[in-house]
Amino acid sequence: MRAACVLIVLCVPLAMARAQWIEDPKLDALIQEGIRATYNIEFEAAERAFQAVKRARPDHPAGAFFDAMIDWWRILIDLEDESKDERFIRKLKAVIDMCDARLDANDEDLTGLFFKGGAIGFRGRLLATRRSWVKAANDGRAALPIVKDAGRLAPRNADITLGLGIYNYYADVLPEKYPVLKPVMLFLPGGDRARGIRQLKYAATKARYANWEAMSFLVQLYAGYENTPSLALPYARLLSDEFPDNPVFQRSLGRIHVKLGDWPRAVAVFTKVLNRCGKARAGYDKSAAREAAYYLGYDAMLRKAHADALKQFASCDELSLAIDHDEVSGFRVMALLRTGMTLDLLGRRAEALRVYERVLRLRDANGSQDLARRYLRAPYAD
């Protein structure tokens, strides 16, 4: 359901402004510098840049909006921590109030429309992430016409095209995948999958600031809903290369290599992720370490490096116990299942049987229950 938030909330890009909205080239350069720092999880550098913009133009919403986006990325790299939510929402409210003042003076103020739509969209995106579906839907309904008005005023603006592309794609795709969303669509325009992809590609190529966000969404839809990871790979590589310290982009690239069966490259990515987790880098937390341990263990199992596989699966299980809360994670379930499979390969049948029994006491994940029953009947053999 978390992915479904994209439907009811227009996910406006992290960077909305065009250069001409901040007339001073030095301030525009500061905005671009801050955006890059934000994407690369260099939050202190981003704060310095955006605070300078706010001091120079306290009447303009750009500095306040981008400063709020630093908090969004702080939330995004650790979704389990909700302590930053309230501050983020307060900052977005300040942006909305600033935009309303501009729109009261001129209801076609493009800057006011852009940043108000962006602020409402990100507030709804957070609410959907926290499963506040009704509030998120309300914000989605509020943000969409604002961004459409901006698109009418600046139809060739590629940064606007990103938001419209996101909506067109997910409004078409998600109601079929999540039928619970169909009633919401009664109050929202229909989407167009193909048009949405074209718009996202255009934004990825032409947008001045939103190109990275467009690439991020193309990675998500190609690797996920379209099930064409080969098309996601070029965008994932670009994001990983441009922002090498961003754990979201690094982990996404690793998963795409796994889907493509390119284990050497997947191992290289997840080894780097795991090493950074050991150095307490921002965003390289227990969740990142768990994912890296699982895939490194899976690779070791495939290579018949059984001792290393058992070590990595045990680490994945231990980390899951530390961070799983309301529900046992799929990583823990699958790490236990593959532990049993590895034990079977080692001829340690009695131990394997005990592990399969443990798997049956947990929730089903990717067919884990059926596989556990199969290997209870007969040992796993590769």
Stockholm file with secondary structure:
# STOCKHOLM 1.0

chainA/1-382         MRAACVLIVLCVPLAMARAQWIEDPKLDALIQEGIRATYNIEFEAAERAFQAVKRARPDHPAGAFFDAMIDWWRILIDLEDESKDERFIRKLKAVIDMCDARLDANDEDLTGLFFKGGAIGFRGRLLATRRSWVKAANDGRAALPIVKDAGRLAPRNADITLGLGIYNYYADVLPEKYPVLKPVMLFLPGGDRARGIRQLKYAATKARYANWEAMSFLVQLYAGYENTPSLALPYARLLSDEFPDNPVFQRSLGRIHVKLGDWPRAVAVFTKVLNRCGKARAGYDKSAAREAAYYLGYDAMLRKAHADALKQFASCDELSLAIDHDEVSGFRVMALLRTGMTLDLLGRRAEALRVYERVLRLRDANGSQDLARRYLRAPYAD
#=GR chainA/1-382 SS CGGGHHHHSCCCCSCCCCGGGSCCHHHHHHHHHHHHHHHTTCHHHHHHHHHHHHHHCTTSHHHHHHHHHHHHHHHHTTTTCCTTHHHHHHHHHHHHHHHHHHHHHCTTCHHHHHHHHHHHHHHHHHHHHTTCHHHHHHHHHHHHHHHHHHHHHSTTCHHHHHHHHHHHHHHHHHHHHCGGGHHHHTTSCCCCHHHHHHHHHHHHHHCSSTHHHHHHHHHHHHHTTTCCHHHHHHHHHHHHHHCTTCHHHHHHHHHHHHHTTCHHHHHHHHHHHHHHHTTTCTTCCHHHHHHHHHHHHHHHHHTTCHHHHHHHHHHHHHHHHHHCCSSCCHHHHHHHHHHHHHHHHTTCHHHHHHHHHHHHTSCCCTTHHHHHHHHHHSCCCC
#=GC SS_cons         CGGGHHHHSCCCCSCCCCGGGSCCHHHHHHHHHHHHHHHTTCHHHHHHHHHHHHHHCTTSHHHHHHHHHHHHHHHHTTTTCCTTHHHHHHHHHHHHHHHHHHHHHCTTCHHHHHHHHHHHHHHHHHHHHTTCHHHHHHHHHHHHHHHHHHHHHSTTCHHHHHHHHHHHHHHHHHHHHCGGGHHHHTTSCCCCHHHHHHHHHHHHHHCSSTHHHHHHHHHHHHHTTTCCHHHHHHHHHHHHHHCTTCHHHHHHHHHHHHHTTCHHHHHHHHHHHHHHHTTTCTTCCHHHHHHHHHHHHHHHHHTTCHHHHHHHHHHHHHHHHHHCCSSCCHHHHHHHHHHHHHHHHTTCHHHHHHHHHHHHTSCCCTTHHHHHHHHHHSCCCC
//
